[in-house]
Amino acid sequence: MDDERIRLQAVGPAMPGYLELLHGCYSSLLRAFHECEDCGLEKSARVLQDNVYVNRHDVLLLAAGTLGWTLLRRLLTSRLFQPLSHWCDLQPKDAAKMPESAWKLLFYTTSWLYTVYLLFFTKYSFFQEPASAFYGWKRGMEVPMDIAILYLIQGSFYAHSIYATLYMDAWRKDSLVMLLHHVITLTLIVFSYVFRYHNIGILVIFLHDVNDIQLEFTKLNVYFKNRGGTYHALNNFVSNVGCVSFMHSFFFRMYKMVLYTTCISSLQSVPNIPFYFFFNILLSALTLMNLYWFLVIHCAVCDQSLTGQMKEVNDLREYDVEYQERKSLHKKGGDSWKEG
């Protein structure tokens, strides 16, 4: 009976609305700040020393995975994606960008299906009961092998993505924001692993990857709607549906479930949880980036479509120049990505 009472207290009330969520997160952060004793760099160093658990084996696996993703992408691009684009006779600008979207769609789909398996076909119930992600947390607790595999996949991929954004991907208007996004995401993945907050990490990855699948699938249909000198209405229809679906799901990406769990439920389950501010500040930064992409970019699609400025779905993040001109800038030198 006592265990059940503690569990119900940790779960707390029903999920609040967005305004309640913002107010609750702000109140929890403010209260935790006022209750924090001896906060500062010295205490942070002690907390790091006491709570971080990582070994050389983990670091070597992360480095090997990062190199492996880079080599695999180059191999698939040269042996599969580029030949496919030539075989389909895509327009030159679309053929140049198709391999990037095909690679990302392949990765995000595979990774997301693995999180689906973890959340819905194993013993974990973090989606149905998000607060349970912090039940029984202990410093240095063992990370289950199936979750450790997910963290290795995601951590090495985002380390690869930092390099890829600079030297492999098409340079876009939001590439610097995307670069910052990858750095923050990698930081969250690494620190949530070493602090043993891996349970909530599964939920964050699940909610994020599904949107990236929709985005890359939509972009591929944009590229394939003009192929072989023929306009394909089906690809245009699918890209329109995908754009609407992506914008709606993107807005609800992580605000309620994750922020409520990390800001409020985590303190209820683990009072004085280590690095509470660090993780919530980084998650809040990701939330602001999501709002930036939704309001500045994706709402602009609706605005230009309604005003007649956009006749069909396109990626507004692209520069209005040919890809080969941007690509030539990337080849000029080590700092050429800045010129782009």
Secondary structure as the mmCIF struct_conf table of DSSP 4:
data_model
#
loop_
_struct_conf.conf_type_id
_struct_conf.id
_struct_conf.beg_label_comp_id
_struct_conf.beg_label_asym_id
_struct_conf.beg_label_seq_id
_struct_conf.end_label_comp_id
_struct_conf.end_label_asym_id
_struct_conf.end_label_seq_id
HELX_RH_AL_P HELX_RH_AL_P1 ASP A 2 VAL A 11
BEND BEND1 PRO A 13 PRO A 13
HELX_LH_PP_P HELX_LH_PP_P1 ALA A 14 PRO A 16
HELX_RH_AL_P HELX_RH_AL_P2 TYR A 18 GLU A 35
BEND BEND2 GLU A 37 ASP A 38
BEND BEND3 GLY A 40 GLY A 40
HELX_RH_AL_P HELX_RH_AL_P3 LEU A 41 ASN A 51
HELX_RH_AL_P HELX_RH_AL_P4 ARG A 56 LEU A 76
HELX_RH_PI_P HELX_RH_PI_P1 THR A 77 PHE A 81
HELX_RH_AL_P HELX_RH_AL_P5 GLN A 82 TRP A 87
TURN_TY1_P TURN_TY1_P1 CYS A 88 ASP A 89
STRN STRN1 LEU A 90 LEU A 90
HELX_RH_AL_P HELX_RH_AL_P6 PRO A 92 PHE A 120
BEND BEND4 PHE A 121 LYS A 123
TURN_TY1_P TURN_TY1_P2 PHE A 126 GLN A 128
HELX_RH_3T_P HELX_RH_3T_P1 PRO A 130 PHE A 134
TURN_TY1_P TURN_TY1_P3 TYR A 135 GLY A 136
TURN_TY1_P TURN_TY1_P4 ARG A 139 GLY A 140
HELX_LH_PP_P HELX_LH_PP_P2 MET A 141 PRO A 144
HELX_RH_AL_P HELX_RH_AL_P7 MET A 145 TYR A 167
TURN_TY1_P TURN_TY1_P5 MET A 168 MET A 168
BEND BEND5 ASP A 169 ASP A 169
HELX_LH_PP_P HELX_LH_PP_P3 ALA A 170 TRP A 171
TURN_TY1_P TURN_TY1_P6 LYS A 173 ASP A 174
HELX_RH_AL_P HELX_RH_AL_P8 SER A 175 VAL A 194
TURN_TY1_P TURN_TY1_P7 PHE A 195 ARG A 196
HELX_RH_AL_P HELX_RH_AL_P9 HIS A 198 PHE A 224
TURN_TY1_P TURN_TY1_P8 LYS A 225 LYS A 225
STRN STRN2 ASN A 226 ARG A 227
TURN_TY1_P TURN_TY1_P9 GLY A 228 GLY A 229
STRN STRN3 THR A 230 TYR A 231
HELX_RH_AL_P HELX_RH_AL_P10 ALA A 233 PHE A 251
TURN_TY1_P TURN_TY1_P10 PHE A 252 PHE A 252
BEND BEND6 ARG A 253 MET A 254
HELX_RH_AL_P HELX_RH_AL_P11 TYR A 255 TYR A 260
HELX_RH_PI_P HELX_RH_PI_P2 THR A 261 SER A 265
HELX_RH_AL_P HELX_RH_AL_P12 SER A 266 SER A 269
BEND BEND7 VAL A 270 VAL A 270
TURN_TY1_P TURN_TY1_P11 PRO A 271 ASN A 272
TURN_TY1_P TURN_TY1_P12 PRO A 274 PHE A 275
HELX_RH_AL_P HELX_RH_AL_P13 TYR A 276 TYR A 292
HELX_RH_PI_P HELX_RH_PI_P3 TRP A 293 HIS A 298
HELX_RH_AL_P HELX_RH_AL_P14 CYS A 299 LEU A 306
TURN_TY1_P TURN_TY1_P13 THR A 307 GLY A 308
BEND BEND8 GLN A 309 GLN A 309
BEND BEND9 LYS A 311 GLU A 312
TURN_TY1_P TURN_TY1_P14 LEU A 316 ARG A 317
BEND BEND10 GLU A 318 GLU A 318
BEND BEND11 ASP A 320 VAL A 321
HELX_RH_AL_P HELX_RH_AL_P15 TYR A 323 HIS A 330
TURN_TY1_P TURN_TY1_P15 LYS A 331 LYS A 331
BEND BEND12 LYS A 332 LYS A 332
TURN_TY1_P TURN_TY1_P16 GLY A 334 ASP A 335
HELX_RH_AL_P HELX_RH_AL_P16 SER A 336 GLU A 339
#
